[in-house]
């Protein structure tokens, strides 16, 4: 799998750094001139980063590159939320200003993505996304943001979206109140500094929640979700060596977002009439309550609803290969439907 990193600096139009990565296989380059070939856009969950999609992409690409595959992919783009991952590190100083401190949200993520897509080649951008066959794929926070994106003017033409354990609550935000309280508490109580990446890996391998992650995801998290502690530049031993790329404050701010779980619902209902919307849920309601899962399903009609058994909310981290197969199946269903038109 090939990759290219893209960074856009703050400008008069948008005040924050934006970072993204493009992934593709050499075989996909033959699809560059095909307007029907898919450009996949992936948005991550709270506290993660764009590289967390890599094992899932490996699985999707392997299936799509088989000779009999109906799915034709051009490339995939994965974006960091501006207060996460590499973006969070670059934006650290600005994020402390009153406009953003403890005041980031799902809608701000969607706005950041819209700005990224809007930077065309005439403005120094890499791609004219308006000419692409876009499919949006979002996990948890990313599922809400990819839905909100569809309502931001001028609207980009998507042909389908795939929602993975979206943190939506069609029956009202009060159904997620207790979960939000627990997530904020967990954000402030989790360990966020380690002497070095090696020690971070050893401790995360023993932590109940993270030891369930696929080993590739854990390795990727230690590489991209953890960065040099700002204090490490002081005399040796004065401060810890590494810390979380998404700070405790920024993670908690996302969980406190009062409208993130409900504001996308009306947009989602409109999208059902526009193009295929696919839903993928974990079989274990370990974060999102089962009643909320039911409300999300009942909000349909979806083009497909897939449940991945023996997986919880963090499907991307726990079972990326099985998730990749589920996403591929949704893309293949879209392709078969188009072939009949």
Buried (B, 14 or more C-beta within 10 A) or exposed (E): EEBEEBEBEBEEEBEBBBBBBBBBBEEBEEBEEEEEBBBBBBBBBBBBBBBBBBBBBBBBBBBBBEEEBEBBBBBBBBBBBBBBBBBBBBBBEBBEEEEBEEEBBBBBBBBBBBBBBBBBEEEEBBBEBEEBBBBBBBBBBBBBBBBBBBBBEEEBEBBBBBBBBBBBBBBEBEBBEEBBEEBBEBBEEBEBBBEEBEEBBEEBEEEEBBEBBBEBBBBBBBEBBBBBBEEBEEEEEEBBBBBBBBBBBBBBBBBBBEEBBBBBBEBBEEBBEEBBBBBBBBEBBBBBBEEBBEBBBEBBEBBBEBBBEEBBBBBBBBBBBBBBBBBBBBBBBBBEEBEEE
